[in-house]
Amino acid sequence: MSESIRILITDDHPLFREGVARSLAAEPDFDIVGQAGSGEEARTLVAELLPDVLLLDIAMPGDGGIAAAGQIAAAWPVVRIMMLTVSEDQDNLIAALKAGARGYVLKGVTARELANAVRVVAGGDVYISPALAGGILFEMTAKKQEDPLNELTKRERDILNLVAQGLTNREIGEQLHLAEKTIKHYMTNVLQKLQVRSRVEAALLAQKYNLQK
């Protein structure tokens, strides 16, 4: 028989914390090794107990769950951290994952869903509540589809438009009444913003997205 998954639960609301503990303790492969009411207490107990999975709330007195996650992940990387929170804020989710959390679950999930999430995280995978995971995927997809030329100022777009027409820096400068050196400076910014290496690539990108004056 495989070893039990050892779990430490951290939440500043005792009634909720004890309810989660009872729910998870009913699973035959779970062992609730401790409970904490703050991030500071969680760090102390992690050092003593070294659980397999640490459940952390975000909104707690003191430094809060995300700060605690970062400190615990750095000091005890073997401990798998899962946030259990009411926060559906995408910034909190991203901050938690950057801090080292391997899971992000919303309070209100069923006992079965929570147990499944704990097993996924304990197994080394990442688990995010489906509703939030869908939101992140949408944001990432939307960002990839954004027109990269939107990052350019009007002046930079004007210059890139002339580059796409085949004009040199000197010719662009004469048309816009700017020094050739100034045009070079603008083009450096354009290349950096578009993340391309040459005028040719920038011109091709401008044509692809139908850049207009």
Secondary structure, 3 states (H helix, E strand, C coil): CCCCEEEEEECCCHHHHHHHHHHHHCCCCEEEEEEECCHHHHHHHHHHHCCCEEEECCCCCCCCHHHHHHHHHHHCCCCEEEEEECCCCHHHHHHHHHHCCCEEEECCCCHHHHHHHHHHHHCCCCEECHHHHHHHHHHHHHHHHCCHHHHCCHHHHHHHHHHHCCCCHHHHHHHHCCCHHHHHHHHHHHHHHHCCCCHHHHHHHHHHCCCCC
